[in-house]
């Protein structure tokens, strides 16, 4: 930590800036879609609901565990009996009826994803909040499923517990036992 | 900046009361400093805090333990992982959880990277405080690299919620070691560049040398900790003097200053970044395989009792005190934020300096208002 001779430090600083002018810029232009920074796979954007393509229904059964565990109480959900289960098209007896997340309240902590037993909620790669209406950040079930399915297609999402959470109906006996 | 005519009891030989803040750009948040000046010389200052009070400690009492980690992210919002670590260590001590080795190493690597990112932010902003615009571009460039790595590991750039009670959230990605080594090479070069850009610059030296001097004894009396204390020549670092986690396994130095002026407080942080790089290199070469989290119940219910833990956050000695009544929510959480204690010494440091140096002295103790007001 000793002080150098006069002017040496000043000249060293100038050398650093001269070196930098010859380098490529490290900044990205945010609003343009092509030039913005790429997100890593683990990026946690807003929570979104996943879509089960095999039986064409959401993974979510409306068990409300995410609603209870959310630190900011930004969600609400309601379940109903699954009509597809009665026709033996799906293994899920209950299915989500309505789901609302207030994205303005969400703090992106990812606790809802950790506690979900059905692989039904994921942190998507959406992160833009500015909307034209005051309440446009209260997203409903359809919007959440849109966000979720575009996220699934983007990263090639697979359920973490495919055995347990697949909605494909199994031979009658097994489906009665396991569900 | 508003200027009022002096009317009150501090009347003899005082010209003006200058009201700096709360919307002053150089106060690092919403912080109001009332300065009584005699000509250009500061006679007395009075800090006013509380503009960013969110009641974090009170909210903690109505949240479950694993939800509180998200609140600790938001106390010191540039040293997030260090804050998470402090809370998780406290709960682990209370529940007597043994954290797996791999999780401990991952925690140390990420916390030290966080320290570098925080000091890089200080470096950039301090350059701005001193009137130099260029250092900010360099500081933020290096910080951005660290945040990019955080994004690939934790999923978020600032509010990670990655360190959990009993370990970490998930294992690091496969190319983590390679990425960190590359990042360290970049950072080493970056720290050298930053150092040669600003540290010995004559205008910067003229602004900071001998300004805001505080002696080691005075600093200890005021409860100053962290880089601000070490700049006054006191060898005190919780990582060494009262080791937590696995810090006793690593070999690193404690940079100390000699005078306790603004330049020492600045340079101690630059040196500390180099020491952090040493710690990360050692931790990375020893990174073991295995579990990343101990077996913890989803809803943590510690036994009734209380616990205090202190850690070295980028700003100093961060203490967390938890009283548990055996339920799933703490009875009381008290945070001892380093910035708050460091701010107490501001009045002493600013006495008899020039008013133009007020911003510089305030910047040199590196306060984060989110932590001061909680």
Interface residues (C-beta under 8 A of the other chain):
Chain A: X1 X3 X4 X6 X7 X8 X9 X10 X12 X13 X15 X16 X17 X20 X26 X39 X40 X41 X42 X43 X44 X69 X71 X107 X108 X109 X110 X111 X114 X115 X123
Chain B: X63 X64 X66 X67 X69 X70 X71 X134 X138 X141 X144 X148 X151 X152 X153 X154 X155 X156 X159 X161 X169 X173 X193 X196 X197 X198 X199 X200 X201 X202 X203 X205 X257 X258 X264 X267 X271 X298
